[in-house]
Amino acid sequence: MAALDRLAVQPVAPRVVPERAMISASGVQKRFGGPKGLLALEDVSLDIAEGEFVSLLGPSGCGKSTFLRCLAGLEKPTAGKLLLDDKPIDGPPEKLGIAFQRDALLDWFSVLENVLLPADFGGYGRKAYEPRARELLAMVGLKDFADVYPSALSGGMRQRAAICRSLLLEPRLLLMDEPFGALDALTRDQLNVDLHHLWQRQRMTVGFVTHSISEAVFLSTRIVVFSARPGKVAEDIRVDLPDDRKLALRDTPDFIRYTHHIRGLFEKMGLIHD
């Protein structure tokens, strides 16, 4: 119990302000369908420093994915300010990588060709980026599948390829919307480990949407808990766990303390009932 007592899982109130904010959201609101339409986000304020891994956690329909799409420049806030490097986000930023729940691999391209697509779309040319594409595939255990077509891959292998594609251009900002949500538990565990190792090596800034409390705790340096719609920041939690994380970490008292604390937040919101 002493170890648990030493770990203070407390809200960082009123707002986490990193020394240098790469992303700054202030009073962000998003409403769909005009002035009387659906209010998805209300008064979302948070700052994210370069190199942080920030998970957005909350119930279905709370606006997590909407906020991620605003960060990606795919949606515009109805009100408030959303800045990247002190400049308004008015479209997809440079050095952006995106991965969604659906891998969106093109079945008529090989795995390697799929990973190289961002170079094609950006006009950079495949040849210059092929060594990096092969390096990424090797990092996630797909070195021997570069010339295979996606139809021959398992779901987890397809998602690994999609993650490699999102990292090809060495993004500063990687946004992931439930990328492992459709996978079985064992595959999801392995991809959590793979993603953590990739983040350790690349140290890009990550915004990660998930419904899984344990996944958020395992991967993140911070967890932003959203309330039910309209989404607001219910709590902003710093995750003070070892930088080198293995699955066994989930059995430790410190890890369990975080998951219990977050589950308690959802119980207080009336989202979990015994």
Secondary structure, DSSP 8 states (H G I E B T S, - for coil): -HHHHH-------S----SSEEEEEEEEEEEESSTTSEEEEEEEEEEEETT-EEEEE--TTSSHHHHHHHHTTSS--SEEEEEETTEE--S--TTEEEEESS----TTS-HHHHHTHHHHHTT--HHHHHHHHHHHHHHTT-GGGTTS-GGGS-HHHHHHHHHHHHHTT--SEEEEESTTTTS-HHHHHHHHHHHHHHHHHH--EEEEEES-HHHHHHH-SEEEEE-SSSB-EEEEEE----SS--GGGGGSHHHHHHHHHHHHHHHHTTS---
